[in-house]
């Protein structure tokens, strides 16, 4: 349950942010992480990174705009059809993408 504005004001007034930050740094240095976040990397981004290509280069190979690739990498849109197949190839065999580029 969220704190009321008055409860929040009282809580914030009693905090020592400097001490909290130092304690957090000490915990990190000692390897005592209290919260670990795992972020799933979109498959499109992983595939592009494996090829070592820039967004523009990868978009050119897929015959899409750089903006469309960005939308896919940020999870706002999903590739379909042939693009999914090409991305799967890039993910599993990034060397094939380099070979295709050499032919272009």
C-alpha positions as CSV (number, residue, x, y, z in Angstrom):
1,X,0.0,0.0,0.0
2,X,1.5,3.4,-1.0
3,X,2.3,5.9,1.7
4,X,0.1,9.0,2.1
5,X,1.7,12.3,1.3
6,X,2.1,13.0,5.1
7,X,3.7,9.6,5.7
8,X,6.0,10.1,2.8
9,X,7.1,13.5,4.1
10,X,7.9,12.1,7.5
11,X,9.8,9.1,6.1
12,X,11.9,11.3,3.8
13,X,12.7,13.8,6.6
14,X,14.2,11.0,8.7
15,X,16.4,9.5,5.9
16,X,20.2,10.0,5.6
17,X,20.7,9.6,1.9
18,X,24.5,9.9,2.1
19,X,24.7,7.1,4.6
20,X,22.3,5.0,2.5
21,X,24.4,5.5,-0.6
22,X,27.6,4.6,1.2
23,X,26.0,1.5,2.5
24,X,24.9,0.5,-1.0
25,X,28.4,1.0,-2.4
26,X,29.8,-1.1,0.4
27,X,27.3,-3.8,-0.3
28,X,28.1,-3.8,-4.0
29,X,31.9,-3.9,-3.4
30,X,31.4,-6.8,-1.0
31,X,29.2,-8.7,-3.5
32,X,26.1,-8.4,-1.4
33,X,23.5,-7.5,-4.0
34,X,20.0,-7.3,-2.5
35,X,18.2,-7.0,-5.8
36,X,19.2,-8.4,-9.2
37,X,17.4,-7.5,-12.3
38,X,17.6,-9.6,-15.4
39,X,16.5,-8.0,-18.6
40,X,15.6,-10.1,-21.6
41,X,17.4,-8.9,-24.7
42,X,15.2,-8.9,-27.7
43,X,16.2,-11.6,-30.2
44,X,16.6,-9.0,-33.0
45,X,19.1,-7.0,-30.9
46,X,21.0,-10.1,-30.0
47,X,21.2,-11.2,-33.6
48,X,22.5,-7.8,-34.7
49,X,25.1,-7.7,-32.0
50,X,26.3,-11.1,-32.9
51,X,26.9,-9.9,-36.5
52,X,28.8,-6.8,-35.2
53,X,26.8,-4.6,-37.6
54,X,25.4,-1.1,-36.9
55,X,21.7,-0.6,-36.9
56,X,21.8,1.0,-40.4
57,X,23.9,-1.9,-41.8
58,X,21.6,-4.6,-40.4
59,X,18.5,-2.7,-41.5
60,X,20.0,-2.5,-45.0
61,X,20.5,-6.3,-45.1
62,X,16.9,-6.8,-44.0
63,X,15.7,-4.2,-46.5
64,X,13.9,-2.3,-43.8
65,X,14.3,1.2,-42.4
66,X,16.6,1.9,-39.5
67,X,13.5,3.1,-37.5
68,X,11.7,-0.2,-38.1
69,X,14.7,-2.0,-36.7
70,X,14.8,0.3,-33.7
71,X,11.1,-0.5,-33.1
72,X,11.9,-4.2,-33.1
73,X,14.9,-3.9,-30.9
74,X,12.9,-1.9,-28.3
75,X,10.1,-4.4,-28.4
76,X,7.5,-2.0,-29.6
77,X,6.9,-4.0,-32.8
78,X,7.7,-7.5,-33.9
79,X,9.2,-8.7,-37.2
80,X,7.1,-11.0,-39.3
81,X,7.6,-13.5,-42.1
82,X,10.9,-13.4,-44.0
83,X,12.4,-11.0,-41.6
84,X,12.0,-13.5,-38.8
85,X,13.8,-16.1,-40.8
86,X,16.7,-13.8,-41.7
87,X,17.0,-12.8,-38.0
88,X,17.1,-16.5,-37.0
89,X,19.9,-17.1,-39.5
90,X,21.8,-14.0,-38.2
91,X,21.3,-15.3,-34.6
92,X,22.6,-18.8,-35.3
93,X,25.1,-18.1,-38.0
94,X,26.3,-14.4,-37.9
95,X,29.2,-15.5,-40.3
96,X,26.6,-16.1,-43.0
97,X,25.5,-12.4,-42.8
98,X,29.1,-11.3,-43.2
99,X,29.4,-13.6,-46.2
100,X,26.3,-12.0,-47.7
101,X,27.7,-8.6,-47.1
102,X,30.9,-9.5,-48.9
103,X,28.9,-10.5,-52.0
104,X,27.0,-7.2,-52.0
